[in-house]
């Protein structure tokens, strides 16, 4: 019987790596560049990297869609970064919507900041995989307490999935 494994996109070189589930909490490194796959800070995504990270990562991915002119987005950024440090088995990413509108378009971003939690959906009987949005939250209701709000977002999104360690 084979062990379950996950695909992770390296935030440094964009290579896709297969990581056994048991090694997710052991700071896995990229097979191509040798850097850590799960970092303690959000990945900054552009139009090309956003598509790859969202389509290839098998672990829970939380994306913060923000803009440089948005004051609530700027206020939330340190809390989002803090959540990334506290939850290293979750991929945290940021997309600057005023620079990369096309990266935000598939998610119908209408207000900022917007956090979207995504997960891979695999059909074992069919060799297909796709992402689905499992939770989305917009506006600045979470700005002042975003670490706890992100934790709640994750719990609501994945409970009772066991492969993410909270």
Helices and strands as residue ranges (DSSP letters): E 5-9, E 16-20, G 21-23, E 43-45, H 47-56, E 61-66, H 71-86, E 91-96, H 101-105, E 114-123, E 128-138, G 143-145, H 146-158
